[in-house]
């Protein structure tokens, strides 16, 4: 089967199965100024190629002045050629219009020949010709159609095209549909992941902490063993996990709390118990306190994962993934949330076995269509950053004082409440070291690649949770007063939809698919690994 021509929703090609079509509510990458510049330069390149290939300009290369021009073009082209095989930033490929371009048909023929023959030997041969030209002082004879240097340039372009064609064939996806800058960024990051996999973890990986809240009263104990096993398999040790356990003794008996504590104690995971009425405001305060107690080292990473969320970092594991992010300058990681559903759409009970993937095999878009919820999550960040209340965004340093600040009752807080909010800014690193942010030493930079977050919310424990959340958040709204939190509508819409569907969500309505094929990111990682093994094999045999 040939490569797919479908456009990827993002170069953040996730590292796991279950890719569903992007929903209109999913944040999409917009064209930046950088992309517009690249497009303009690409157009300039195309126009320049037409001019350079014309007879009048070719005659202008004659004589001493023409020789100097040819020499300059050749030196510049020589430096650009290496970019075509992925060894330099993509922007430098398009940074000049003075690059000799051959005819597309000729490129296609050479690309096909490069795929059919040995890739590495062609590049070594071409590199030797480059070195020979540079030893001659960088000068070049007149660029004539069919000349050795023109053929060398065409061969290099064909070689680059051949590399993408070969990778496209291996992963079953046409990489030419991804913008060049995004593709180079993605390949560069995945090559960094391969390098991390070759190193002993203790020698390269940063310290990674994991925080979560477990709702003991809504069958949290059933999900918890799956959650712990998943993150331990992602190379996060139990001694780096911190769990806040919530229980409301005024409404529920102690059985749920007992089961949760039993699981955590057995796994050796430190936890704190919070008893009383749940509110997102109180949770934020307690979360900030726990994060501060975990680490103050700005080099550390903090993972934030709800007890029904499994973040996937692929075969590299979370620490090595974050090490690669750090080397690319990233300080936080975004996730794309995928709702998991039982095959028939029912709110099924969570069992100890089999795996959650098998119990909830459908990958769906539920959160946005149902109540316009955000599908983006912040999955990890450096210890000098903090996420917002729902962990959907990073709180930028310049916004931290306002977002975490106090608000009077009746005034809408930046955090969404109307019943007054406490000043939590002193509990954040933004308040402790403001000079580090002002000087740009600490900043919020997204990772070059996002991850998938499998969301196992839709089980039988969700009904009580939503009903309690709605009752408390709605406040006095029914009597014409203010709600405690404006997002009470979310719980209201979900409960209404479940009532209309007889406690079932329609898989067709929510675009559910059962997809076992490895994702684009996983396939690309494997293809790059195979490419590297082939290169190492040639070097060993030479």
Backbone torsions as a table, in degrees:
resi	resn	phi	psi	omega
1	UNK	NA	133.5	-177.6
2	UNK	-76.2	170.4	-179.8
3	UNK	-62.3	143.8	177.3
4	UNK	-73.9	144.5	178.1
5	UNK	-96.9	2.0	-177.1
6	UNK	-65.5	138.6	-179.8
7	UNK	-76.3	130.4	176.2
8	UNK	-67.5	143.6	179.3
9	UNK	-69.4	-22.3	-178.9
10	UNK	-165.8	150.3	173.8
11	UNK	-69.5	-10.2	175.9
12	UNK	-71.9	62.4	-176.3
13	UNK	-66.5	110.5	-172.9
14	UNK	-62.6	165.7	-172.7
15	UNK	-104.4	28.8	-176.6
16	UNK	-151.8	170.6	178.8
17	UNK	-73.1	-174.7	173.0
18	UNK	73.7	57.5	175.2
19	UNK	-93.8	119.5	179.4
20	UNK	-101.8	156.7	-179.2
21	UNK	-63.0	141.4	-177.4
22	UNK	-62.2	134.5	179.7
23	UNK	-89.8	152.1	179.4
24	UNK	-54.2	-25.8	-179.6
25	UNK	-82.9	-8.9	-179.9
26	UNK	-73.4	129.1	179.5
27	UNK	-57.8	134.1	-179.0
28	UNK	-114.2	150.7	178.6
29	UNK	-72.6	126.3	178.6
30	UNK	-92.9	159.2	176.5
31	UNK	-70.2	123.3	-179.9
32	UNK	-93.3	172.9	175.3
33	UNK	-59.0	-37.8	178.8
34	UNK	-59.7	-46.2	-178.8
35	UNK	-63.5	-39.2	179.4
36	UNK	-65.1	-37.8	177.6
37	UNK	-65.3	-42.5	178.9
38	UNK	-60.5	-43.4	179.6
39	UNK	-62.6	-41.1	179.3
40	UNK	-64.5	-41.7	179.1
41	UNK	-66.4	-36.2	177.7
42	UNK	-62.6	-41.7	177.4
43	UNK	-63.8	-40.4	178.0
44	UNK	-62.3	-39.3	176.7
45	UNK	-59.8	-46.8	-178.2
46	UNK	-61.7	-43.8	178.9
47	UNK	-64.6	-38.3	179.8
48	UNK	-64.8	-36.8	-179.5
49	UNK	-63.5	-38.2	178.7
50	UNK	-64.2	-42.0	-179.5
51	UNK	-66.9	-44.8	-177.8
52	UNK	-63.2	-31.4	-178.1
53	UNK	-82.6	-5.2	-177.9
54	UNK	-79.7	151.3	-177.0
55	UNK	-64.1	-41.7	-178.6
56	UNK	-59.0	-43.4	-179.1
57	UNK	-70.1	-34.5	179.4
58	UNK	-61.1	-38.9	178.3
59	UNK	-68.1	-23.6	177.9
60	UNK	-71.5	-10.6	177.6
61	UNK	-83.8	-1.0	-178.2
62	UNK	-80.3	158.5	175.9
63	UNK	81.5	177.3	-177.1
64	UNK	-60.0	-43.4	179.4
65	UNK	-64.9	-38.7	177.8
66	UNK	-64.0	-37.2	178.9
67	UNK	-63.0	-41.0	178.6
68	UNK	-64.3	-39.9	177.8
69	UNK	-63.2	-44.3	179.5
70	UNK	-61.6	-41.2	-179.5
71	UNK	-62.8	-43.3	179.5
72	UNK	-63.1	-44.7	179.5
73	UNK	-61.4	-42.3	-176.5
74	UNK	-66.6	-42.8	178.8
75	UNK	-62.1	-42.4	-179.6
76	UNK	-65.9	-43.4	179.0
77	UNK	-63.0	-37.6	-179.5
78	UNK	-60.3	-41.7	179.7
79	UNK	-70.4	-29.3	-179.2
80	UNK	-75.8	-26.8	-172.7
81	UNK	-60.3	-37.8	-178.7
82	UNK	-64.6	-27.5	178.5
83	UNK	-62.0	-29.0	-175.5
84	UNK	-68.3	-18.2	178.2
85	UNK	-104.1	17.3	170.0
86	UNK	87.9	18.9	-177.1
87	UNK	-101.2	10.6	175.8
88	UNK	-151.2	164.4	-178.1
89	UNK	-59.0	144.8	-176.1
90	UNK	-63.6	-28.2	-176.8
91	UNK	-63.1	-30.7	-178.1
92	UNK	-70.7	-20.7	176.9
93	UNK	-63.6	-34.8	-174.6
94	UNK	-106.9	18.2	-174.0
95	UNK	-82.8	-1.9	179.6
96	UNK	-145.5	147.8	175.1
97	UNK	-92.1	-7.5	-176.8
98	UNK	-89.8	58.3	176.3
99	UNK	-125.3	127.6	-177.5
100	UNK	-70.1	125.6	179.0
101	UNK	-113.5	134.4	177.1
102	UNK	-91.2	174.7	-179.0
103	UNK	-69.3	142.5	-179.7
104	UNK	-55.1	-39.2	-178.6
105	UNK	-63.4	-38.3	177.7
106	UNK	-66.2	-40.3	177.4
107	UNK	-60.3	-44.1	-177.8
108	UNK	-62.5	-41.6	179.4
109	UNK	-63.1	-43.2	-178.4
110	UNK	-69.8	-33.9	177.4
111	UNK	-62.9	-43.9	179.1
112	UNK	-62.9	-41.0	179.6
113	UNK	-66.1	-35.9	-179.8
114	UNK	-65.8	-37.5	178.0
115	UNK	-65.2	-39.9	-176.0
116	UNK	-74.8	-26.2	-177.9
117	UNK	-103.4	-170.7	-175.8
118	UNK	-81.2	117.7	-174.6
119	UNK	-64.2	-48.2	-174.4
120	UNK	-65.6	-41.6	-178.0
121	UNK	-65.4	-34.8	177.7
122	UNK	-65.0	-42.1	-179.7
123	UNK	-67.1	-41.1	178.5
124	UNK	-61.9	-40.6	178.5
125	UNK	-64.2	-42.3	179.6
126	UNK	-68.2	-39.2	178.1
127	UNK	-61.9	-37.1	177.8
128	UNK	-63.3	-39.8	178.5
129	UNK	-66.4	-36.3	175.9
130	UNK	-62.3	-47.1	-179.6
131	UNK	-59.9	-41.0	179.5
132	UNK	-62.4	-41.7	179.3
133	UNK	-64.7	-39.3	-179.5
134	UNK	-69.4	-33.3	177.2
135	UNK	-65.4	-24.5	178.4
136	UNK	-83.1	8.3	176.2
137	UNK	94.2	7.6	177.3
138	UNK	84.3	-5.7	178.6
139	UNK	-77.1	157.4	-178.6
140	UNK	-142.5	145.3	175.1
141	UNK	-64.9	169.7	179.9
142	UNK	-54.1	136.2	-179.5
143	UNK	-77.2	103.1	-178.9
144	UNK	-113.0	151.2	179.4
145	UNK	-59.9	126.6	-180.0
146	UNK	89.3	0.1	-179.8
147	UNK	-70.9	164.4	-177.2
148	UNK	-62.7	-41.9	-177.0
149	UNK	-70.6	-36.9	176.3
150	UNK	-63.2	-42.0	179.4
151	UNK	-65.3	-35.8	178.1
152	UNK	-64.5	-43.2	179.3
153	UNK	-64.4	-43.3	178.1
154	UNK	-62.5	-39.8	-179.9
155	UNK	-63.4	-39.1	179.5
156	UNK	-65.8	-41.6	177.3
157	UNK	-63.8	-43.6	177.0
158	UNK	-61.9	-34.8	178.9
159	UNK	-63.9	-43.7	178.3
160	UNK	-64.6	-45.8	177.8
161	UNK	-59.9	-37.6	-179.2
162	UNK	-64.6	-36.5	179.9
163	UNK	-63.2	-47.3	179.9
164	UNK	-66.0	-35.8	179.2
165	UNK	-65.2	-41.9	179.7
166	UNK	-65.2	-45.5	178.8
167	UNK	-63.2	-40.7	178.3
168	UNK	-58.8	-42.2	-179.4
169	UNK	-65.5	-40.6	-177.1
170	UNK	-68.7	-38.7	-176.1
171	UNK	-92.1	-9.6	179.8
172	UNK	72.7	32.8	-179.7
173	UNK	-148.8	133.7	-178.2
174	UNK	-77.3	104.0	-176.5
175	UNK	-68.8	-17.2	178.6
176	UNK	-67.7	-13.3	178.2
177	UNK	-80.8	-9.7	176.8
178	UNK	-94.5	132.1	178.1
179	UNK	-52.3	139.3	-173.7
180	UNK	-53.3	-42.8	-178.3
181	UNK	-63.4	-41.8	179.5
182	UNK	-67.9	-38.2	180.0
183	UNK	-64.9	-45.2	179.1
184	UNK	-62.3	-40.9	178.8
185	UNK	-61.9	-43.6	-178.8
186	UNK	-64.8	-46.1	-179.6
187	UNK	-65.0	-42.0	179.0
188	UNK	-60.3	-42.6	-179.8
189	UNK	-67.3	-40.7	-179.9
190	UNK	-68.4	-32.2	173.8
191	UNK	-65.7	-35.0	175.0
192	UNK	-65.3	-36.4	176.2
193	UNK	-62.9	-40.1	178.1
194	UNK	-63.0	-39.8	177.9
195	UNK	-63.6	-39.7	178.7
196	UNK	-64.7	-35.2	179.9
197	UNK	-66.2	-25.0	-179.5
198	UNK	-81.3	-16.6	-177.0
199	UNK	-94.3	148.2	171.4
200	UNK	-60.5	135.1	-173.7
201	UNK	-58.7	-41.2	-177.0
202	UNK	-67.3	-17.6	-178.9
203	UNK	-87.9	-20.7	-172.4
204	UNK	-125.7	-28.5	-170.1
205	UNK	-80.8	144.4	175.3
206	UNK	-77.9	170.3	173.9
207	UNK	-76.5	128.8	-176.8
208	UNK	-122.4	127.5	177.9
209	UNK	-108.6	155.5	-178.6
210	UNK	-132.4	127.9	179.0
211	UNK	-120.6	143.6	173.8
212	UNK	-155.7	159.1	171.1
213	UNK	-109.9	132.8	176.7
214	UNK	-115.2	124.2	177.1
215	UNK	-88.1	101.2	-173.8
216	UNK	-67.3	-25.9	-173.4
217	UNK	-83.8	-6.7	-176.5
218	UNK	-120.9	46.0	177.3
219	UNK	63.4	32.1	178.1
220	UNK	-63.1	-26.6	-178.9
221	UNK	-67.1	-24.9	-179.4
222	UNK	-74.4	-39.5	178.1
223	UNK	-75.4	-29.5	-168.6
224	UNK	-57.5	-46.2	179.5
225	UNK	-60.4	-37.5	176.9
226	UNK	-64.8	-42.2	-178.6
227	UNK	-62.9	-48.7	-179.3
228	UNK	-61.9	-45.8	-179.2
229	UNK	-61.2	-39.0	-179.0
230	UNK	-63.8	-47.2	-175.9
231	UNK	-76.2	-27.3	171.9
232	UNK	-66.9	-37.8	176.1
233	UNK	-67.5	-20.1	176.0
234	UNK	-88.8	14.3	173.9
235	UNK	73.0	32.0	171.8
236	UNK	-109.5	118.5	-175.6
237	UNK	-77.3	157.2	-177.1
238	UNK	-61.9	-31.9	-178.4
239	UNK	-73.4	-7.2	175.9
240	UNK	-102.6	5.9	179.5
241	UNK	-99.3	140.1	175.8
242	UNK	-131.8	124.6	-175.3
243	UNK	-120.3	132.3	171.4
244	UNK	-101.4	120.7	-176.7
245	UNK	-104.4	123.0	179.3
246	UNK	-104.0	137.9	177.4
247	UNK	-147.4	133.6	177.6
248	UNK	-108.4	97.5	-176.1
249	UNK	-68.5	-16.1	179.0
250	UNK	-74.3	-19.1	-178.3
251	UNK	-115.8	-28.1	-171.7
252	UNK	-132.2	150.8	177.0
253	UNK	-74.0	176.0	-172.8
254	UNK	-82.7	-2.5	-172.5
255	UNK	-62.1	-44.9	179.9
256	UNK	-62.0	-42.5	178.1
257	UNK	-62.5	-43.1	-179.5
258	UNK	-60.1	-42.1	-178.5
259	UNK	-66.7	-40.5	179.1
260	UNK	-64.8	-47.1	-179.7
261	UNK	-62.2	-35.4	178.7
262	UNK	-62.6	-44.1	179.0
263	UNK	-64.4	-46.7	-177.3
264	UNK	-65.5	-40.2	179.0
265	UNK	-65.3	-40.7	178.9
266	UNK	-62.5	-37.1	-178.8
267	UNK	-84.3	-7.5	-179.2
268	UNK	72.3	34.9	-177.3
269	UNK	-102.4	127.0	178.3
270	UNK	-68.2	139.7	-177.9
271	UNK	-149.5	157.0	174.5
272	UNK	-123.2	146.3	-178.8
273	UNK	-106.7	127.5	177.8
274	UNK	-114.7	117.1	-178.5
275	UNK	-113.2	137.6	-179.7
276	UNK	133.8	-172.0	180.0
277	UNK	-67.8	132.1	177.2
278	UNK	-78.7	140.3	167.5
279	UNK	-148.9	148.1	-179.7
280	UNK	-66.4	-27.7	178.0
281	UNK	-66.9	-47.3	178.9
282	UNK	-67.1	-36.8	177.8
283	UNK	-62.5	-41.4	180.0
284	UNK	-60.3	-44.3	179.8
285	UNK	-60.5	-47.0	-179.2
286	UNK	-66.9	-36.8	178.4
287	UNK	-62.2	-46.1	179.6
288	UNK	-60.3	-39.2	178.7
289	UNK	-65.3	-42.2	179.4
290	UNK	-65.9	-43.4	179.7
291	UNK	-60.9	-40.1	178.2
292	UNK	-64.4	-33.9	-179.7
293	UNK	-76.6	-19.5	-178.3
294	UNK	-73.9	-51.9	-175.6
295	UNK	-160.9	149.6	171.7
296	UNK	-121.2	5.6	-178.6
297	UNK	-80.4	116.1	-176.5
298	UNK	-65.3	-14.8	178.4
299	UNK	-79.5	-18.0	-178.4
300	UNK	-73.3	159.6	175.1
301	UNK	-114.2	146.9	176.8
302	UNK	-120.9	124.4	172.2
303	UNK	-94.9	135.2	175.0
304	UNK	-116.7	117.8	-178.1
305	UNK	-141.9	118.8	173.5
306	UNK	-59.2	159.3	-175.8
307	UNK	-68.9	-10.4	175.7
308	UNK	-108.4	16.4	-178.3
309	UNK	-119.4	127.5	175.1
310	UNK	-115.1	109.9	177.5
311	UNK	-83.0	139.2	-177.0
312	UNK	-113.9	120.7	179.7
313	UNK	-110.6	9.5	175.5
314	UNK	73.6	-166.2	-175.2
315	UNK	-68.2	-14.7	-178.2
316	UNK	-78.2	-23.4	-175.4
317	UNK	81.4	163.3	-175.5
318	UNK	-64.5	-47.8	-176.9
319	UNK	-60.1	-44.5	-179.8
320	UNK	-68.9	-37.4	176.0
321	UNK	-58.7	-45.9	-178.2
322	UNK	-70.3	-30.4	174.4
323	UNK	-62.0	-43.1	178.1
324	UNK	-65.9	-38.4	177.1
325	UNK	-59.8	-46.1	-179.8
326	UNK	-61.2	-39.1	179.6
327	UNK	-69.0	-21.8	175.8
328	UNK	-93.7	8.3	175.6
329	UNK	88.0	1.3	-179.5
330	UNK	-77.3	147.7	177.6
331	UNK	-124.4	-3.1	171.3
332	UNK	-153.2	159.9	-175.6
333	UNK	-123.2	136.2	176.7
334	UNK	-100.3	152.2	178.2
335	UNK	-125.9	151.7	176.0
336	UNK	-109.2	119.1	-172.6
337	UNK	-85.2	133.2	177.3
338	UNK	-122.6	121.6	179.6
339	UNK	-76.5	134.2	177.0
340	UNK	-106.3	140.0	-173.3
341	UNK	-138.3	147.6	173.4
342	UNK	-62.1	150.4	-169.9
343	UNK	-54.4	-36.7	-179.5
344	UNK	-92.0	-2.4	179.4
345	UNK	90.2	3.0	-178.9
346	UNK	-77.8	157.0	174.2
347	UNK	-84.2	84.2	-172.4
348	UNK	-80.4	155.1	173.8
349	UNK	-71.6	145.9	177.3
350	UNK	-85.2	124.9	-179.5
351	UNK	-103.6	161.1	179.2
352	UNK	-67.1	-28.5	179.1
353	UNK	-151.0	151.4	0.2
354	UNK	-76.7	-157.7	-178.3
355	UNK	-65.8	162.2	177.8
356	UNK	-62.5	-34.7	177.4
357	UNK	-59.0	-37.2	-179.2
358	UNK	-79.5	-35.9	178.9
359	UNK	-71.1	-32.7	-178.6
360	UNK	-127.4	75.1	-169.8
361	UNK	-79.0	-14.0	-175.9
362	UNK	-87.2	136.5	175.2
363	UNK	-104.6	122.3	-169.0
364	UNK	-134.2	165.9	168.6
365	UNK	-110.1	99.5	-176.9
366	UNK	-112.8	-45.4	-170.6
367	UNK	-58.6	-47.8	-177.8
368	UNK	-74.1	-51.0	-179.1
369	UNK	-60.5	-33.0	-173.9
370	UNK	-78.7	-45.8	-177.3
371	UNK	-143.2	23.2	176.6
372	UNK	58.9	33.0	176.9
373	UNK	-75.9	154.6	-179.9
374	UNK	-74.7	137.2	177.0
375	UNK	-97.2	-0.1	178.3
376	UNK	-95.1	136.5	176.3
377	UNK	-126.0	149.3	168.3
378	UNK	-92.9	117.8	-174.3
379	UNK	-96.9	-30.3	-176.7
380	UNK	-155.8	152.0	176.9
381	UNK	-157.6	158.2	174.7
382	UNK	-63.7	156.4	-173.6
383	UNK	-66.7	-11.3	178.1
384	UNK	-92.1	5.3	176.9
385	UNK	-115.4	168.2	174.5
386	UNK	-143.3	148.5	175.9
387	UNK	-92.3	167.5	-179.8
388	UNK	-79.8	-172.4	-171.2
389	UNK	-58.8	-42.9	-179.2
390	UNK	-95.0	5.0	-178.1
391	UNK	60.0	35.2	177.4
392	UNK	-100.0	-16.4	-179.3
393	UNK	-144.0	156.9	169.2
394	UNK	-85.3	136.3	174.2
395	UNK	-80.6	113.8	-178.4
396	UNK	-68.9	146.1	-177.4
397	UNK	-53.2	-39.2	-177.9
398	UNK	-71.4	-16.1	-179.5
399	UNK	-103.6	-5.4	-169.4
400	UNK	-63.8	-44.1	-177.6
401	UNK	-61.4	-39.2	179.4
402	UNK	-72.5	-46.9	-174.9
403	UNK	-65.3	-44.9	-176.9
404	UNK	-88.3	1.4	-177.4
405	UNK	-77.5	178.2	-177.2
406	UNK	-82.9	158.6	174.7
407	UNK	-143.7	141.7	-179.7
408	UNK	-75.9	156.0	176.5
409	UNK	-62.7	135.9	-176.5
410	UNK	91.3	-15.4	177.3
411	UNK	-99.5	135.1	-179.8
412	UNK	-70.9	118.7	177.7
413	UNK	-75.8	150.6	172.7
414	UNK	-56.8	-17.1	-179.9
415	UNK	-93.5	1.5	171.7
416	UNK	98.8	3.2	-178.3
417	UNK	-99.9	157.4	178.2
418	UNK	-115.1	-6.0	-173.7
419	UNK	-99.6	23.3	-179.6
420	UNK	88.1	143.7	178.5
421	UNK	-135.9	145.4	-177.1
422	UNK	-78.1	153.4	174.8
423	UNK	-78.1	105.6	-178.6
424	UNK	-102.4	1.7	-178.0
425	UNK	-57.2	-39.8	178.8
426	UNK	-61.5	-16.6	179.5
427	UNK	-87.1	3.3	-176.7
428	UNK	-108.7	154.3	176.3
429	UNK	-65.8	-20.6	180.0
430	UNK	-61.1	-32.4	-177.4
431	UNK	-83.5	-20.4	-174.0
432	UNK	-85.8	-39.2	-177.3
433	UNK	-129.2	62.8	-177.1
434	UNK	-61.1	-28.6	-177.9
435	UNK	-66.0	-28.9	-179.2
436	UNK	-67.5	-34.0	178.0
437	UNK	-79.5	-39.5	-179.6
438	UNK	-62.9	-36.0	-179.7
439	UNK	-83.9	-4.3	180.0
440	UNK	78.8	9.4	178.1
441	UNK	-68.8	-42.4	175.3
442	UNK	-109.6	125.9	-179.6
443	UNK	-148.1	165.2	-179.3
444	UNK	-99.5	108.7	-178.4
445	UNK	-126.5	119.9	-178.6
446	UNK	-68.4	148.7	175.9
447	UNK	-65.4	153.9	179.2
448	UNK	-70.8	-5.5	-177.4
449	UNK	-147.6	139.4	177.6
450	UNK	-98.2	174.3	178.9
451	UNK	-125.0	163.2	174.9
452	UNK	-89.7	144.9	177.4
453	UNK	-121.0	110.6	178.3
454	UNK	-81.1	125.3	-169.6
455	UNK	-109.5	108.8	-176.7
456	UNK	-104.1	51.6	-179.4
457	UNK	-79.4	-28.4	-165.6
458	UNK	-90.6	70.3	175.3
459	UNK	-127.0	-179.0	-171.2
460	UNK	-69.7	-14.3	178.5
461	UNK	-79.9	-8.9	-174.0
462	UNK	-74.0	-25.8	-175.1
463	UNK	-63.9	-50.7	178.9
464	UNK	-62.4	-40.3	-179.8
465	UNK	-59.2	-48.1	-178.9
466	UNK	-66.3	-39.9	-179.5
467	UNK	-63.6	-44.0	178.7
468	UNK	-66.6	-41.2	-180.0
469	UNK	-62.2	-43.6	-178.9
470	UNK	-63.5	-46.1	-177.3
471	UNK	-59.7	-43.5	-177.3
472	UNK	-76.5	-46.0	-175.8
473	UNK	-67.2	-31.2	-175.9
474	UNK	-68.1	-28.8	176.3
475	UNK	57.3	-127.6	-177.9
476	UNK	-98.1	20.6	-175.6
477	UNK	-61.8	-36.2	-179.1
478	UNK	-66.4	-26.1	-179.6
479	UNK	-95.4	13.8	179.3
480	UNK	88.1	3.6	178.9
481	UNK	-92.3	-166.3	-178.4
482	UNK	-89.7	144.3	171.4
483	UNK	-75.0	158.0	174.4
484	UNK	-66.0	-44.5	179.8
485	UNK	-134.3	136.2	-174.7
486	UNK	-68.5	-21.3	-177.8
487	UNK	-85.8	20.8	174.5
488	UNK	-64.6	-22.7	179.8
489	UNK	-60.2	-28.6	-178.8
490	UNK	-60.7	-52.0	179.7
491	UNK	-62.4	-37.3	-179.0
492	UNK	-62.6	-44.4	-178.9
493	UNK	-67.4	-38.8	-179.8
494	UNK	-66.5	-45.9	-179.9
495	UNK	-62.6	-38.0	178.1
496	UNK	-64.6	-43.4	179.7
497	UNK	-65.0	-38.9	179.4
498	UNK	-68.4	-37.2	177.9
499	UNK	-65.3	-41.4	179.4
500	UNK	-68.3	-29.3	-178.8
501	UNK	-96.8	14.1	-179.9
502	UNK	58.0	49.6	178.9
503	UNK	59.9	35.9	-179.3
504	UNK	-140.8	144.5	175.5
505	UNK	-106.7	132.5	-174.7
506	UNK	-77.3	114.6	180.0
507	UNK	-59.6	-32.6	179.5
508	UNK	-69.2	-41.6	-178.6
509	UNK	-63.0	-34.7	-175.3
510	UNK	-102.6	24.2	170.8
511	UNK	54.6	42.6	-176.8
512	UNK	-75.9	141.5	175.4
513	UNK	-136.4	153.5	173.1
514	UNK	-111.8	103.6	-170.7
515	UNK	-122.1	115.1	-179.5
516	UNK	-101.9	-4.5	-177.5
517	UNK	-72.0	137.4	176.7
518	UNK	-58.1	150.1	-175.7
519	UNK	-73.7	171.7	177.3
520	UNK	-58.1	-44.4	-179.2
521	UNK	-61.8	-43.7	179.9
522	UNK	-65.9	-40.2	179.9
523	UNK	-67.6	-38.3	179.1
524	UNK	-67.8	-40.1	178.3
525	UNK	-59.9	-42.4	179.0
526	UNK	-66.8	-39.7	179.4
527	UNK	-65.3	-41.3	178.1
528	UNK	-66.9	-35.8	176.6
529	UNK	-64.1	-43.3	178.5
530	UNK	-64.2	-39.0	177.8
531	UNK	-61.2	-42.6	179.3
532	UNK	-66.3	-39.7	178.6
533	UNK	-63.7	-38.3	177.6
534	UNK	-63.7	-41.6	179.0
535	UNK	-63.7	-44.9	178.8
536	UNK	-62.3	-36.4	178.5
537	UNK	-65.5	-39.9	178.0
538	UNK	-66.1	-41.1	179.8
539	UNK	-64.4	-37.6	-179.3
540	UNK	-68.8	-32.5	-177.4
541	UNK	-86.5	-12.0	-178.1
542	UNK	-86.3	NA	NA
